[in-house]
Amino acid sequence: MCLATHTTTPSTFFAKAAPLLRVVKPPPRISSLGETPKQPMRRPVLNSSTYAQETLPSIVVPHQQSNYHSQMKTAVLLVIALFIIGISRGQADTFDSRAFLGVASGVSVEAAIKRGKAANKRVLVFVLDEKKSSNSFHIKGMLEFDESKKLAGENFLIVVTDFKNKGVRDFVGKEPTDRPMFLLFNTDGTLAQKGVTAMGGAAGAKLIKEWSGK
């Protein structure tokens, strides 16, 4: 009996063994607690500008809210202040003789002259423009001193009126009306003296004493 011999070359061997060869992955490492460690997660790389656009609108920043409320409060206070200034400018700037001299003032020159004739008192008229803002300032400056206030209240009937008053137009004439004027009438209704009240306390005191015979 003859046995056939087969010669196997290296290339033939590896060709036959190739299907049987495969890479075997090592088993996962077991921790000491018996748990399989999780694979680390890779963080996505985000573009900074895209991240800001997508996330910032939904973020509420406390200091931005504080600034907003502060600005709103300032705006409201500004509107209120402007409203108050508008009202104060719209109000007439007149002279309150009762508060300053302690005597009430009239508005009619003719009526005051009639009363003055009966009481033997001359009439001191202050004529002003209510649109001006310095009326009281000049009149109070003329009557600044306590002696001037006392003599004016005791010896004269006080009238406070406007340049529009028909009873004073002829006496004012073409005098400038940018500052308050004074008109002093005798008991018979004739004009004794006139001028502007912007003179200061010293000059005012001299006139009041002269008119009062002091």
C-alpha positions in Angstrom: 0.0 0.0 0.0 1.3 3.3 -1.0 0.7 6.4 1.1 0.5 9.7 -0.7 2.6 12.4 0.8 1.4 16.0 0.8 3.9 18.8 1.0 2.5 21.9 2.8 4.3 25.2 2.0 4.2 28.1 4.4 2.0 30.1 2.1 -0.5 27.3 1.9 -0.6 27.0 5.7 -1.3 30.6 6.4 -3.9 30.7 3.7 -5.8 27.8 5.4 -5.3 29.2 8.9 -6.4 32.8 8.1 -10.1 32.3 8.6 -9.4 30.8 12.0 -7.4 33.8 13.1 -9.2 36.8 14.6 -8.3 39.6 16.9 -9.7 39.0 20.4 -10.4 42.3 22.3 -9.4 42.1 25.9 -12.3 42.0 28.4 -13.2 45.3 30.1 -11.3 46.1 33.2 -13.2 45.5 36.4 -12.9 47.9 39.2 -12.3 46.9 42.7 -16.1 47.5 43.4 -17.1 45.2 40.7 -18.4 47.9 38.4 -17.4 48.4 34.9 -15.9 52.0 34.5 -17.8 54.2 32.1 -16.1 55.5 29.1 -15.3 59.3 29.4 -17.6 61.5 27.4 -16.2 63.9 24.9 -17.4 67.5 25.3 -18.7 69.1 22.1 -16.7 72.0 20.9 -19.0 75.1 20.6 -18.3 78.3 18.8 -18.2 81.1 21.3 -20.4 83.5 19.3 -23.0 80.8 18.6 -23.0 79.8 22.2 -23.6 83.4 23.3 -26.4 84.0 20.8 -28.2 80.8 21.8 -27.9 81.0 25.6 -27.6 84.7 26.6 -31.2 85.7 25.8 -32.5 83.1 28.2 -30.3 84.2 31.0 -31.6 86.8 33.5 -28.8 88.9 34.9 -29.7 90.5 38.2 -27.6 93.7 37.8 -29.2 94.4 34.4 -32.6 94.3 36.1 -31.4 96.7 38.8 -30.0 99.1 36.2 -33.3 99.0 34.3 -35.4 99.8 37.4 -33.0 102.6 38.3 -33.2 104.2 34.8 -37.0 104.0 34.9 -37.1 105.6 38.4 -34.9 108.5 37.2 -37.1 109.0 34.1 -40.2 109.2 36.2 -38.6 111.7 38.7 -37.5 113.8 35.7 -41.0 114.0 34.3 -42.4 115.0 37.7 -39.8 117.7 38.2 -40.5 119.2 34.7 -44.2 119.1 35.5 -43.7 121.0 38.8 -41.4 123.6 37.1 -44.1 124.1 34.4 -46.7 124.7 37.1 -44.6 127.1 39.0 -43.8 129.1 35.9 -47.4 129.3 35.0 -48.3 130.8 38.4 -48.3 134.5 38.7 -45.4 136.0 40.7 -47.1 138.7 42.7 -46.4 140.5 46.0 -48.3 139.3 49.1 -48.5 142.5 51.3 -50.3 140.6 54.1 -47.5 138.1 54.5 -44.8 140.7 54.1 -46.2 143.9 55.6 -49.0 142.6 57.8 -51.7 144.6 55.9 -54.0 143.5 53.1 -53.7 145.1 49.7 -56.3 146.2 47.3 -56.4 145.9 43.5 -58.4 149.0 42.6 -56.6 152.3 42.6 -59.7 154.4 42.5 -61.3 152.5 45.4 -58.1 152.9 47.4 -57.9 156.6 46.8 -61.5 157.1 48.0 -60.6 155.1 51.2 -57.4 157.0 51.6 -59.2 160.3 51.4 -61.6 159.2 54.1 -58.8 157.8 56.3 -56.4 160.7 55.4 -53.8 158.2 54.1 -51.9 158.2 50.9 -52.0 155.3 48.5 -48.9 153.3 47.6 -49.4 151.3 44.5 -47.0 148.5 43.3 -47.5 147.8 39.6 -46.0 144.6 38.2 -46.0 142.3 35.2 -47.2 138.9 36.4 -45.3 137.2 33.6 -42.0 138.3 35.2 -40.3 136.1 37.8 -38.7 138.9 39.9 -41.6 141.0 41.0 -41.6 140.0 44.7 -37.8 140.2 44.8 -37.6 143.9 43.8 -40.6 145.0 46.0 -39.3 143.1 49.0 -35.8 144.6 48.3 -37.3 148.1 48.5 -39.0 147.3 51.8 -36.2 145.2 53.1 -35.8 146.8 56.5 -38.2 146.2 59.4 -38.6 150.0 59.9 -39.6 150.4 56.2 -42.2 147.6 56.5 -43.7 149.2 59.7 -43.9 152.7 58.2 -45.4 151.4 54.9 -48.0 149.4 56.7 -49.0 152.2 59.1 -49.0 155.2 56.8 -50.2 154.0 53.4 -53.0 152.0 51.8 -51.3 149.3 49.7 -52.5 148.4 46.2 -50.9 145.6 44.1 -51.9 145.5 40.5 -50.8 144.7 37.0 -49.6 147.0 34.2 -52.7 146.0 32.3 -54.9 147.8 34.9 -56.6 150.8 33.2 -56.3 152.8 36.4 -52.5 153.0 36.2 -51.9 153.1 32.4 -52.0 156.8 32.2 -49.6 157.2 35.1 -47.1 154.6 33.9 -47.0 156.3 30.5 -44.0 155.1 28.4 -42.0 153.9 31.3 -40.3 150.5 30.9 -42.3 147.7 32.4 -39.6 145.1 32.7 -39.4 145.8 36.5 -42.1 146.6 39.0 -42.9 150.2 39.6 -44.3 152.2 42.5 -46.9 155.0 42.3 -47.5 157.2 45.3 -50.9 159.0 45.3 -51.9 161.9 47.5 -55.2 161.9 49.4 -56.8 164.0 46.7 -55.9 161.4 44.0 -53.0 163.3 42.4 -49.7 161.5 41.7 -47.0 162.5 44.1 -44.1 160.3 42.8 -43.3 157.3 40.7 -40.3 155.1 39.9 -39.0 151.5 39.8 -38.8 149.4 42.9 -35.4 147.9 42.0 -33.5 150.2 44.3 -32.4 148.1 47.3 -33.2 148.4 51.0 -31.2 151.6 51.8 -32.8 153.7 49.1 -36.2 152.3 49.8 -35.9 153.1 53.5 -35.0 156.7 52.6 -38.1 157.1 50.5 -40.4 155.5 53.0 -39.2 157.8 55.7 -39.5 160.8 53.5 -43.1 159.9 52.5 -44.0 159.2 56.1 -42.6 162.6 57.3 -40.1 160.8 59.5 
